[in-house]
Amino acid sequence: MRYGRGRQIPDAEGDMTPMIDMTFQLIAFFMILINFSEGDQNQLIRLPASELAKPPDTAPAYPITLQMTSKGTVFYGVEEYTLDGIVPILQVEKQLVERRGGDYRDTTIIIRADRYAKTGRVQELIRTCQSVGFEKFTLRAKQEST
Amino acid sequence: MKFRGSGTRTGGKIELMMTPMIDVVFQLLTFFIMTFKIVSPEGDFFIKMPLAAPSAGVPSDSQLPPIKVRLTAAAGGRLSGIYMSERRLGSFEELRQQVRLLVGDQAGPGGAGDAEVEFDCDYDLNYENVMKAITAVSGYVASDGRIIRLVEKIKFAPPRKE
């Protein structure tokens, strides 16, 4: 019987190129889709759905996003406020818009209210914003597939 | 002149260290996968809520009076009734049909572009019902997928007491 003793067996090397290609493509995909706007989309808020809710073509010049929970409190960014507590924040925002050379009346208040929030509370939030001087409002809804 | 090391090096194959790069790449991939969040698209409805202006005076003759829609709430904020100009309606679809009858689908004078709807809602009414009502008066999706706009001017009556 004859054995191949002494014959050199080369190291088996896997081809890494397709795996690296694939991995880079995945990274590129996730990098493009990553969303850093955490403050604008609070997970506590379950938006009402509407079949007519389409993303706007142009973003408002000076948007301020206020999010109302089902309890009636208001989130601005990640901080939670009462209706009275949001007034100083809105006044600061108004001054900031003016300092940037803008007109605070062009500021659009985007209201993201929870579907189970009381309508009266949402109206009170609008009134609170009006008392500071803001006039433009949009109500945000989740796009409903038809 | 003799250069140091000349002639002593052989043309050996330079091997790249792939392990650290693959480590970093997989860490990046893990980070992006863990932070990935599917966000459904959102849209806005413009609400006309200017400050009360006493100097505005009497509205012009060409300005149509707003269509008044009343939404009442039952216990727990559920919708108990839809009224349009004191007339009770059975559903939001009926509200849409009534608005279509009033303003029509066409733009122009006296059309949907000029019409205005004022919502008068109970304080405790769940907000999702208001959004359904706004959707009903704002338009509808035609059979070919196009969005037909009806009323674009929407406002709220002063909030009712809790």
Boltz contact constraints between the chains, C-beta under 6 A:
constraints:
  - contact:
      token1: [A, 23]
      token2: [B, 25]
      max_distance: 6.0
  - contact:
      token1: [A, 23]
      token2: [B, 29]
      max_distance: 6.0
  - contact:
      token1: [A, 26]
      token2: [B, 29]
      max_distance: 6.0
  - contact:
      token1: [A, 27]
      token2: [B, 28]
      max_distance: 6.0
  - contact:
      token1: [A, 27]
      token2: [B, 29]
      max_distance: 6.0
  - contact:
      token1: [A, 30]
      token2: [B, 32]
      max_distance: 6.0
  - contact:
      token1: [A, 30]
      token2: [B, 36]
      max_distance: 6.0
  - contact:
      token1: [A, 35]
      token2: [B, 39]
      max_distance: 6.0
  - contact:
      token1: [A, 48]
      token2: [B, 128]
      max_distance: 6.0
  - contact:
      token1: [A, 48]
      token2: [B, 131]
      max_distance: 6.0
  - contact:
      token1: [A, 50]
      token2: [B, 131]
      max_distance: 6.0
  - contact:
      token1: [A, 50]
      token2: [B, 135]
      max_distance: 6.0
  - contact:
      token1: [A, 51]
      token2: [B, 141]
      max_distance: 6.0
  - contact:
      token1: [A, 52]
      token2: [B, 135]
      max_distance: 6.0
  - contact:
      token1: [A, 52]
      token2: [B, 138]
      max_distance: 6.0
  - contact:
      token1: [A, 52]
      token2: [B, 139]
      max_distance: 6.0
  - contact:
      token1: [A, 53]
      token2: [B, 43]
      max_distance: 6.0
  - contact:
      token1: [A, 54]
      token2: [B, 43]
      max_distance: 6.0
  - contact:
      token1: [A, 55]
      token2: [B, 41]
      max_distance: 6.0
  - contact:
      token1: [A, 55]
      token2: [B, 43]
      max_distance: 6.0
  - contact:
      token1: [A, 56]
      token2: [B, 44]
      max_distance: 6.0
  - contact:
      token1: [A, 113]
      token2: [B, 127]
      max_distance: 6.0
  - contact:
      token1: [A, 115]
      token2: [B, 127]
      max_distance: 6.0
  - contact:
      token1: [A, 115]
      token2: [B, 128]
      max_distance: 6.0
  - contact:
      token1: [A, 116]
      token2: [B, 126]
      max_distance: 6.0
  - contact:
      token1: [A, 117]
      token2: [B, 127]
      max_distance: 6.0
  - contact:
      token1: [A, 118]
      token2: [B, 124]
      max_distance: 6.0
  - contact:
      token1: [A, 119]
      token2: [B, 121]
      max_distance: 6.0
  - contact:
      token1: [A, 119]
      token2: [B, 125]
      max_distance: 6.0
  - contact:
      token1: [A, 119]
      token2: [B, 127]
      max_distance: 6.0
  - contact:
      token1: [A, 119]
      token2: [B, 130]
      max_distance: 6.0
  - contact:
      token1: [A, 120]
      token2: [B, 123]
      max_distance: 6.0
  - contact:
      token1: [A, 120]
      token2: [B, 159]
      max_distance: 6.0
  - contact:
      token1: [A, 122]
      token2: [B, 127]
      max_distance: 6.0
  - contact:
      token1: [A, 123]
      token2: [B, 156]
      max_distance: 6.0
  - contact:
      token1: [A, 123]
      token2: [B, 159]
      max_distance: 6.0
  - contact:
      token1: [A, 126]
      token2: [B, 49]
      max_distance: 6.0
  - contact:
      token1: [A, 130]
      token2: [B, 51]
      max_distance: 6.0
  - contact:
      token1: [A, 135]
      token2: [B, 50]
      max_distance: 6.0
  - contact:
      token1: [A, 137]
      token2: [B, 47]
      max_distance: 6.0
  - contact:
      token1: [A, 137]
      token2: [B, 49]
      max_distance: 6.0
  - contact:
      token1: [A, 138]
      token2: [B, 44]
      max_distance: 6.0
  - contact:
      token1: [A, 138]
      token2: [B, 46]
      max_distance: 6.0
  - contact:
      token1: [A, 139]
      token2: [B, 45]
      max_distance: 6.0
  - contact:
      token1: [A, 139]
      token2: [B, 47]
      max_distance: 6.0
  - contact:
      token1: [A, 140]
      token2: [B, 42]
      max_distance: 6.0
  - contact:
      token1: [A, 140]
      token2: [B, 44]
      max_distance: 6.0
  - contact:
      token1: [A, 141]
      token2: [B, 43]
      max_distance: 6.0
  - contact:
      token1: [A, 141]
      token2: [B, 131]
      max_distance: 6.0
  - contact:
      token1: [A, 142]
      token2: [B, 40]
      max_distance: 6.0
  - contact:
      token1: [A, 142]
      token2: [B, 42]
      max_distance: 6.0
  - contact:
      token1: [A, 143]
      token2: [B, 41]
      max_distance: 6.0
  - contact:
      token1: [A, 143]
      token2: [B, 43]
      max_distance: 6.0
  - contact:
      token1: [A, 146]
      token2: [B, 141]
      max_distance: 6.0
